[in-house]
């Protein structure tokens, strides 16, 4: 029995709607997404590796759900809840009136939200993978993506994560409103697998799952994905870690400070710096013309907004928000990564660090051009 909202009791019956794999997917995905977001937003830098592992787990989980959406039981199949914007709008109108039609599985509005969530999660994962390979030089795309492209996708990744949690909030609100209007706990139904239908509604005859076909599809997917990832992993990383060293740059500039990797600044910044050696941050730094030009060619040719192709060619891209600063510590990426939450305000005054330009004090592989955030150790 159930209350119809007007104090009258109506006959209902329970129907098993959600199978165990679908329920496990739902709650595992929710937990993984929440944990990944917490690490990404408030976790320390050394947990970036765990953030990446959880993202891979989410990708694997979604891949399994796509297979189960074809070969699972009827209510789990994508064919049972197609994309129908008009039907979703009609359902929302009925929901506002307090008379939503009953659906055994997902209602049209819920179906639209599911597709929006899956698409956004996929976009978050892909943008993060590109950023991880381009900026951190790790993951399967480290040998494919340049620093400049990774830098762009890093900001896109953060923006998409915000969009994702906006959708999650709308999803939770929709479940709460639907539970209130339909007079049943839809969240609990995703735990138990059972939903209540009106007593006069016919019992649905749902199609069964085809687990053997699902298993074969997963095996084929793993074989193909494993081959692709192995091939990508065999490529040498592009960008900062494999940047060619320049003897004159290392000697002439490295005598006074760390010979910063060229990709730390855009091309125009390096040209301006090298053309202004007569007043190099308050000091006069002179070089023979031939040596200076050789260093300019090296820095400008491997700058952060220059992508090197495998054939040896180069083309320009942009680094958002930098606007050709003359100091690495003024770049958008530096300011973003060294905010007060990430770096204690008093860190720059510590004798073990000395200045913001002393990268090796915290980045253990900075001399080799590797700024992997998992290798950051801020000295006391």
Backbone torsions as a table, in degrees:
resi	resn	phi	psi	omega
1	UNK	NA	151.3	179.2
2	UNK	-145.8	153.9	177.8
3	UNK	-85.7	130.2	-179.4
4	UNK	-84.9	4.2	179.3
5	UNK	96.9	-11.7	179.4
6	UNK	-115.0	18.3	179.4
7	UNK	85.2	-0.1	-180.0
8	UNK	-96.9	142.4	179.0
9	UNK	-94.3	132.1	179.0
10	UNK	-123.1	150.0	-179.6
11	UNK	-75.0	133.8	176.6
12	UNK	-134.4	164.3	172.3
13	UNK	-137.9	149.7	-178.7
14	UNK	-89.2	140.4	179.6
15	UNK	-130.1	133.6	176.8
16	UNK	-75.8	116.4	-173.7
17	UNK	-111.0	-45.2	-173.0
18	UNK	-105.1	122.6	179.0
19	UNK	-77.5	167.2	-176.1
20	UNK	-61.4	-46.4	178.9
21	UNK	-57.9	-39.2	179.8
22	UNK	-66.8	-41.2	179.2
23	UNK	-67.0	-41.5	177.9
24	UNK	-62.9	-42.1	177.7
25	UNK	-58.3	-47.2	-176.8
26	UNK	-57.6	-51.2	-174.4
27	UNK	-78.2	-33.6	175.0
28	UNK	-64.6	-42.3	178.6
29	UNK	-62.2	-44.3	179.6
30	UNK	-60.5	-44.7	-179.5
31	UNK	-66.5	-42.2	-179.0
32	UNK	-67.1	-42.2	179.4
33	UNK	-63.0	-42.8	179.4
34	UNK	-64.3	-45.7	-179.6
35	UNK	-63.5	-41.8	179.8
36	UNK	-63.6	-41.6	180.0
37	UNK	-65.5	-41.8	179.9
38	UNK	-62.8	-41.5	178.4
39	UNK	-66.2	-42.7	-178.2
40	UNK	-67.0	-35.7	-175.1
41	UNK	-90.6	-40.0	-173.8
42	UNK	-125.1	-4.7	-178.5
43	UNK	-76.3	157.2	177.0
44	UNK	-69.9	162.1	-175.3
45	UNK	-61.6	-32.6	-176.1
46	UNK	-68.9	-10.1	178.4
47	UNK	-91.0	6.9	178.7
48	UNK	-58.3	-36.3	177.9
49	UNK	-61.7	-42.8	177.4
50	UNK	-65.1	-37.9	176.1
51	UNK	-57.6	-44.4	179.9
52	UNK	-65.9	-42.1	179.7
53	UNK	-61.1	-43.8	179.0
54	UNK	-64.5	-35.9	177.0
55	UNK	-64.6	-41.2	176.2
56	UNK	-61.8	-39.1	178.8
57	UNK	-64.0	-39.9	177.8
58	UNK	-64.0	-42.5	179.1
59	UNK	-61.2	-43.1	178.4
60	UNK	-64.2	-39.7	-179.5
61	UNK	-63.9	-42.6	179.1
62	UNK	-66.7	-38.6	177.5
63	UNK	-60.4	-42.1	177.4
64	UNK	-65.0	-37.4	179.8
65	UNK	-67.2	-35.2	177.9
66	UNK	-63.5	-39.6	177.3
67	UNK	-66.6	-45.3	-179.3
68	UNK	-67.1	-25.0	176.7
69	UNK	-71.0	-10.2	176.1
70	UNK	-105.1	-40.2	-173.2
71	UNK	-112.1	2.3	179.3
72	UNK	-78.3	-176.4	176.2
73	UNK	-64.3	166.7	-168.2
74	UNK	-55.5	-47.3	-175.8
75	UNK	-68.3	-16.7	178.5
76	UNK	-92.3	-11.9	-177.2
77	UNK	-78.9	140.4	179.4
78	UNK	-62.4	-27.6	179.6
79	UNK	-64.8	-22.2	-178.5
80	UNK	-83.7	-14.1	176.2
81	UNK	-139.2	72.9	-178.1
82	UNK	-69.4	168.6	176.4
83	UNK	-76.3	111.4	-179.8
84	UNK	-137.3	87.5	-177.1
85	UNK	-57.5	-41.4	-178.8
86	UNK	-65.1	-41.8	179.0
87	UNK	-65.3	-36.8	178.6
88	UNK	-64.9	-41.9	179.1
89	UNK	-64.9	-41.6	178.4
90	UNK	-63.0	-40.0	179.2
91	UNK	-64.2	-42.3	-180.0
92	UNK	-63.3	-38.0	177.0
93	UNK	-63.3	-43.5	177.5
94	UNK	-65.3	-33.9	179.2
95	UNK	-65.9	-41.6	178.3
96	UNK	-63.0	-36.3	178.6
97	UNK	-74.8	-10.2	-179.5
98	UNK	83.5	14.1	-179.2
99	UNK	-130.6	57.0	-179.2
100	UNK	-72.8	139.4	176.9
101	UNK	-67.9	150.1	180.0
102	UNK	-81.7	138.9	176.0
103	UNK	-126.8	134.2	-178.9
104	UNK	-63.5	-47.5	179.0
105	UNK	-101.9	-130.4	179.5
106	UNK	-76.9	137.6	172.6
107	UNK	-77.5	164.8	-175.9
108	UNK	-57.8	-38.4	178.7
109	UNK	-68.5	-40.7	177.3
110	UNK	-63.9	-36.7	178.3
111	UNK	-63.0	-43.6	178.9
112	UNK	-61.8	-39.1	179.3
113	UNK	-66.2	-38.7	179.2
114	UNK	-60.4	-47.1	-179.9
115	UNK	-65.6	-37.9	178.8
116	UNK	-65.2	-41.7	179.3
117	UNK	-65.6	-45.7	-179.2
118	UNK	-63.2	-42.3	-179.9
119	UNK	-65.3	-40.8	-179.3
120	UNK	-69.3	-40.9	177.4
121	UNK	-61.2	-42.8	178.7
122	UNK	-61.1	-40.6	179.1
123	UNK	-67.0	-39.0	177.3
124	UNK	-62.4	-45.3	-179.1
125	UNK	-64.1	-44.3	-178.3
126	UNK	-65.5	-44.7	179.5
127	UNK	-64.3	-38.2	177.6
128	UNK	-66.4	-37.1	179.0
129	UNK	-65.3	-40.9	178.3
130	UNK	-66.1	-43.7	179.3
131	UNK	-64.1	-41.5	-179.2
132	UNK	-62.9	-40.6	179.4
133	UNK	-75.8	-36.8	-176.0
134	UNK	-80.1	-43.1	-175.3
135	UNK	-91.9	-49.5	-177.0
136	UNK	-85.6	-15.4	-179.6
137	UNK	60.9	42.0	176.5
138	UNK	-137.0	164.0	-178.6
139	UNK	89.3	175.2	-175.0
140	UNK	-65.3	-19.9	-177.7
141	UNK	-98.4	9.2	-179.4
142	UNK	-61.1	-30.1	-179.7
143	UNK	-91.9	4.2	-175.0
144	UNK	-117.3	-39.1	-169.9
145	UNK	-99.1	135.9	177.1
146	UNK	-80.3	165.8	178.5
147	UNK	-60.7	-44.6	-176.2
148	UNK	-61.4	-43.8	178.8
149	UNK	-66.8	-42.5	178.0
150	UNK	-60.8	-38.2	178.4
151	UNK	-60.8	-43.2	179.2
152	UNK	-65.0	-43.9	-177.6
153	UNK	-72.1	-20.2	177.0
154	UNK	-64.5	-44.6	176.8
155	UNK	-67.8	-38.2	178.0
156	UNK	-62.6	-39.0	179.4
157	UNK	-59.3	-45.3	179.8
158	UNK	-65.0	-41.1	179.0
159	UNK	-65.1	-41.6	179.5
160	UNK	-66.8	-33.5	177.0
161	UNK	-62.9	-37.8	176.7
162	UNK	-65.5	-41.6	177.0
163	UNK	-61.3	-42.3	-179.0
164	UNK	-58.8	-46.4	-177.0
165	UNK	-75.4	-20.0	169.8
166	UNK	-66.5	-43.8	177.1
167	UNK	-64.7	-39.1	178.0
168	UNK	-60.5	-42.3	177.6
169	UNK	-61.6	-42.3	177.5
170	UNK	-65.2	-37.7	179.0
171	UNK	-63.1	-47.2	179.4
172	UNK	-62.3	-41.7	178.3
173	UNK	-63.5	-40.8	178.9
174	UNK	-63.7	-40.5	177.8
175	UNK	-64.5	-40.8	-180.0
176	UNK	-64.7	-45.8	179.6
177	UNK	-66.1	-43.6	178.8
178	UNK	-61.2	-39.7	177.9
179	UNK	-64.1	-39.5	-179.4
180	UNK	-66.7	-46.2	-176.1
181	UNK	-73.6	-39.8	-178.6
182	UNK	-81.4	-6.2	179.0
183	UNK	60.4	41.5	173.6
184	UNK	-155.4	152.9	-176.9
185	UNK	-85.0	99.7	-176.9
186	UNK	-70.1	-32.2	177.2
187	UNK	-66.1	-41.3	178.2
188	UNK	-65.0	-33.1	177.9
189	UNK	-61.9	-32.6	177.8
190	UNK	-76.6	-9.4	174.1
191	UNK	-92.7	-48.5	-177.0
192	UNK	-84.7	-28.3	-176.8
193	UNK	94.0	-6.5	-175.4
194	UNK	-108.7	141.2	171.8
195	UNK	-123.3	155.3	177.0
196	UNK	-98.4	136.0	175.8
197	UNK	-118.8	153.0	176.3
198	UNK	-56.3	148.7	-176.9
199	UNK	-61.7	-26.8	-178.8
200	UNK	-87.4	-4.1	178.9
201	UNK	-78.9	135.3	-179.8
202	UNK	-68.3	145.7	177.2
203	UNK	-67.8	126.5	-177.7
204	UNK	-72.0	146.3	174.8
205	UNK	-105.6	95.5	-171.6
206	UNK	-89.4	142.1	177.6
207	UNK	-71.9	144.6	-178.3
208	UNK	-82.8	165.9	178.3
209	UNK	-76.3	162.0	175.4
210	UNK	-122.7	77.6	-171.9
211	UNK	-63.6	-32.6	-178.1
212	UNK	-66.8	-41.0	177.2
213	UNK	-66.6	-36.4	177.2
214	UNK	-63.0	-43.4	-179.6
215	UNK	-63.8	-42.0	178.8
216	UNK	-64.0	-39.4	178.9
217	UNK	-64.9	-41.3	178.4
218	UNK	-63.7	-41.6	179.1
219	UNK	-62.1	-43.0	179.6
220	UNK	-65.8	-41.1	178.9
221	UNK	-62.3	-44.7	-179.9
222	UNK	-62.5	-38.2	-179.8
223	UNK	-65.0	-46.1	-179.4
224	UNK	-67.8	-47.3	-178.6
225	UNK	-62.7	-40.5	178.9
226	UNK	-62.2	-40.9	178.3
227	UNK	-64.5	-43.0	179.8
228	UNK	-65.2	-45.5	-178.5
229	UNK	-65.7	-36.8	178.4
230	UNK	-64.3	-41.4	179.2
231	UNK	-65.3	-40.2	179.1
232	UNK	-68.2	-40.2	-178.7
233	UNK	-65.5	-24.6	-179.7
234	UNK	-76.0	-14.7	-180.0
235	UNK	-75.5	140.8	177.2
236	UNK	-69.3	142.7	-179.9
237	UNK	-58.4	140.2	176.4
238	UNK	-99.2	140.4	172.8
239	UNK	111.8	-136.4	-168.0
240	UNK	-57.4	-53.6	-174.4
241	UNK	-61.7	-32.8	-176.8
242	UNK	-102.3	18.7	-179.8
243	UNK	-63.4	129.7	-180.0
244	UNK	-63.6	137.2	179.9
245	UNK	-82.5	152.7	-178.8
246	UNK	-124.9	117.2	-172.7
247	UNK	-59.2	-46.4	-178.0
248	UNK	-65.2	-41.2	178.9
249	UNK	-63.6	-46.4	-179.2
250	UNK	-61.8	-37.2	-177.6
251	UNK	-78.5	-52.8	-172.9
252	UNK	-70.6	-43.0	-178.1
253	UNK	-89.9	-33.7	-177.9
254	UNK	-70.4	-14.6	177.3
255	UNK	-68.7	-27.3	-177.1
256	UNK	-102.3	-33.3	-178.8
257	UNK	-155.3	175.6	178.0
258	UNK	-59.8	137.0	175.3
259	UNK	-77.6	92.2	-172.9
260	UNK	-62.9	142.0	176.2
261	UNK	-57.8	138.2	-177.4
262	UNK	-56.4	-28.8	-175.7
263	UNK	-77.0	1.4	177.6
264	UNK	-74.5	-18.3	179.2
265	UNK	-133.7	154.8	173.8
266	UNK	-73.0	167.1	-173.8
267	UNK	-57.2	-47.9	-176.0
268	UNK	-63.6	-30.5	178.7
269	UNK	-66.3	-44.6	179.6
270	UNK	-63.5	-41.4	179.5
271	UNK	-62.5	-43.9	179.7
272	UNK	-64.2	-41.0	179.2
273	UNK	-62.0	-47.3	-177.1
274	UNK	-71.2	-26.3	176.9
275	UNK	-81.7	-10.7	-178.8
276	UNK	-113.9	33.8	-178.2
277	UNK	-66.2	-21.5	178.6
278	UNK	-63.3	-26.4	175.5
279	UNK	-134.9	73.8	-174.9
280	UNK	-91.4	86.5	-177.3
281	UNK	55.3	47.0	175.8
282	UNK	90.7	-1.7	-179.9
283	UNK	-125.2	156.5	177.9
284	UNK	-98.2	117.5	179.8
285	UNK	-119.4	113.0	-178.5
286	UNK	-109.6	146.0	178.5
287	UNK	-139.6	149.3	171.7
288	UNK	-56.9	145.4	-174.5
289	UNK	-56.2	-42.8	-178.0
290	UNK	-66.0	-40.3	179.3
291	UNK	-66.3	-45.1	179.5
292	UNK	-59.2	-44.5	-178.7
293	UNK	-64.7	-38.3	178.9
294	UNK	-63.7	-39.8	178.6
295	UNK	-69.0	-40.4	177.5
296	UNK	-58.7	-46.0	-179.1
297	UNK	-61.2	-40.2	-179.7
298	UNK	-67.4	-49.2	-177.1
299	UNK	-66.8	-47.4	-178.1
300	UNK	-67.7	-34.5	-178.4
301	UNK	-75.2	-17.0	-179.7
302	UNK	-123.3	24.7	-176.8
303	UNK	-68.4	171.3	-175.8
304	UNK	-66.5	-21.0	179.2
305	UNK	-106.0	21.5	175.9
306	UNK	-119.6	122.7	178.4
307	UNK	-101.1	126.1	179.1
308	UNK	-91.7	127.3	177.5
309	UNK	-84.6	163.0	-179.2
310	UNK	-68.3	-19.7	178.8
311	UNK	-86.0	1.3	178.0
312	UNK	96.9	-7.9	178.1
313	UNK	-78.3	171.8	-178.7
314	UNK	-140.0	147.9	173.2
315	UNK	-145.5	154.8	-173.5
316	UNK	-88.6	141.6	167.8
317	UNK	-129.5	-178.3	-176.9
318	UNK	-114.6	154.0	173.6
319	UNK	-112.4	104.3	-173.5
320	UNK	-58.9	136.1	170.8
321	UNK	82.7	-3.0	-175.2
322	UNK	-88.5	-41.0	175.9
323	UNK	54.1	41.7	172.4
324	UNK	56.4	55.3	177.4
325	UNK	-71.9	156.7	178.9
326	UNK	-92.4	-13.0	177.9
327	UNK	-116.3	136.0	175.7
328	UNK	-60.8	-33.5	-178.8
329	UNK	-71.6	-4.2	177.5
330	UNK	-104.6	-1.4	-179.5
331	UNK	-71.6	154.4	179.7
332	UNK	-59.3	-40.9	-178.8
333	UNK	-65.3	-44.0	-179.9
334	UNK	-60.1	-48.0	-178.0
335	UNK	-63.5	-36.2	-180.0
336	UNK	-68.3	-42.2	-175.4
337	UNK	-82.7	-16.6	-176.6
338	UNK	-117.5	38.5	178.0
339	UNK	-74.2	173.1	-174.2
340	UNK	-62.5	-27.6	179.6
341	UNK	-73.1	-34.9	-177.5
342	UNK	-84.1	-37.3	-176.3
343	UNK	-124.7	123.7	178.5
344	UNK	-56.0	137.5	-176.7
345	UNK	-55.8	-29.3	-177.6
346	UNK	-87.5	0.9	-174.6
347	UNK	-62.9	-36.9	-175.3
348	UNK	-68.6	-20.8	179.9
349	UNK	-89.2	-7.0	-178.8
350	UNK	-69.4	141.1	-179.2
351	UNK	-61.8	-29.7	-178.6
352	UNK	-72.0	-14.4	179.4
353	UNK	-113.1	-58.0	173.4
354	UNK	88.1	-50.6	-179.4
355	UNK	-157.5	166.0	179.1
356	UNK	-67.6	-18.4	-178.2
357	UNK	-85.2	-5.1	-178.1
358	UNK	-87.4	70.1	-176.5
359	UNK	-57.5	-44.2	-176.4
360	UNK	-61.4	-16.5	179.8
361	UNK	-62.5	-33.0	-177.5
362	UNK	-116.3	-37.5	179.9
363	UNK	-91.5	104.5	-170.1
364	UNK	-63.6	-26.7	-178.4
365	UNK	-110.1	20.5	-175.7
366	UNK	-61.3	-36.8	-179.2
367	UNK	-61.5	-28.1	178.0
368	UNK	-91.5	2.8	178.5
369	UNK	83.5	12.3	-177.9
370	UNK	-104.2	114.5	-179.0
371	UNK	-110.0	35.6	178.1
372	UNK	-55.0	124.9	-175.4
373	UNK	-66.9	-18.8	178.3
374	UNK	-75.2	-13.5	180.0
375	UNK	-105.2	25.3	179.6
376	UNK	-92.9	129.0	176.5
377	UNK	-136.3	108.4	179.5
378	UNK	-81.5	115.1	-177.8
379	UNK	-67.8	151.9	179.8
380	UNK	-76.7	NA	NA
